[in-house]
Amino acid sequence: MHVSTTARYHAVMKNTNDAGDEPASLQILEARLTRTLGVVVGGAALSRALGYPSQGAFRQAFARNRLPVQVFEIEGRRGRFAKTSDIARWLWTQGAQHLAGPGRAALDRREDIREQGRAQPNSNRRGGTPP
């Protein structure tokens, strides 16, 4: 049975590991994507990997020079291609930027409290301290 590259990509991104959580490092993410997609990605799999809803949207981004990774052509092949390592690096930085948002500090504080073995006090909705 043939499984499309796009389907394999979605499987990697949906089920990043057996525990169901995020990859522990960029190297793990890169290895998983490479195992699933190969070293070079093109066509619909490239468009989806970069988050474009269609290849038309990908082509528009290319025409506007707004692609997040470097793409190249391969002699004798149609379309554009990117290295899986570049895609993995871009995906990893997107996740890091997401985690660095305003909610990250609260998550870090909760983890610190748990590590110290103390129960986290409830706080009111306005961010103040409890009475």
C-alpha positions, -999 to 999 in steps of 0.1 A, spaced: 0 0 0 13 34 -10 12 62 16 16 97 3 45 119 15 19 145 28 2 118 48 35 107 63 43 143 72 10 148 90 16 115 109 50 128 121 36 162 132 5 148 148 22 119 166 56 133 174 65 104 197 49 75 215 42 96 246 23 121 224 44 151 234 68 174 215 102 162 203 129 168 229 153 185 205 158 199 170 179 168 161 150 145 170 125 165 150 149 166 120 155 128 122 118 121 123 111 144 93 140 130 74 129 94 80 93 103 70 99 127 41 134 121 29 164 145 27 148 167 1 111 177 0 91 191 -29 56 195 -42 25 192 -20 46 179 9 67 210 9 37 233 7 21 215 37 53 213 57 56 251 55 19 255 65 5 267 31 -31 255 25 -24 249 -12 4 249 -37 -11 281 -52 -5 298 -18 31 284 -18 37 298 -53 24 332 -43 47 333 -13 76 323 -36 67 350 -60 67 375 -32 100 362 -18 83 353 15 91 316 20 106 309 54 132 285 41 156 285 11 142 266 -19 161 254 -50 154 237 -83 168 204 -94 179 200 -130 155 178 -149 128 181 -123 98 204 -121 90 225 -91 110 237 -61 126 218 -33 139 224 2 162 205 25 143 187 53 169 200 78 160 236 69 123 228 74 129 212 107 150 241 119 122 265 108 95 244 125 116 243 157 121 280 158 84 285 153 77 263 183 103 282 204 88 315 195 54 302 205 67 289 238 85 322 245 52 341 245 36 357 276 22 324 288 56 308 290 67 326 322 36 313 340 44 277 328 80 281 340 68 293 374 44 263 378 72 239 368 96 255 393 70 252 421 64 215 413 101 208 413 105 223 447 77 201 460 54 229 470 17 231 461 9 259 438 -15 284 455 -46 294 436 -46 329 423 -75 352 413 -82 359 376 -66 393 376 -32 379 383 -30 391 419 -20 370 449 -46 352 469 -57 366 502 
